[in-house]
Amino acid sequence: MTITPLDPEAEHWVLLAQFGSDSDAKMTWGEEGALYWLIRSEDLAARRFGEARLILQG
C-alpha cells in the first residue's frame, strides 16, 4: 500500500470551530452533516478571522 502525504499547505491550517447537526435543536446541515471553520495559523495569530474558510460535510 502506498501512503500519499498530505498537501504541505494542510499543516498551516487549524480547526477554528466545528458544529455537528442536532435534530433536537432543529439545526441540521445536509443529511446530519457538520460545519467546519478552518483558518491558517498566521491569520489566527493576527486575528484575521475574515480569512477563515467554511466547509460543509454532509
TANOR-V614441 format. One line per field, one symbol per residue. ss: DSSP state (a for helix, b for strand, c for the rest). phi: phi as a letter, one per 20 degrees, with the letter a starting at -180 (. if undefined). burial: + if it has 24 or more other ideal C-beta (glycine too) atoms within 12 Angstrom, else -. Layout:
# TANOR-V614441
ss=???
phi=???
burial=???
This chain:
# TANOR-V614441
ss=cccccccaaaaabbbbbbbbcbaaacbccccccbbbbbbbaaaaacccaaacbbbbbc
phi=.eeeffggfgfedcfebbcefbffemcccmdmebdcddbfgffffemeffefcdcddd
burial=---------------+------------------+--++-------------------
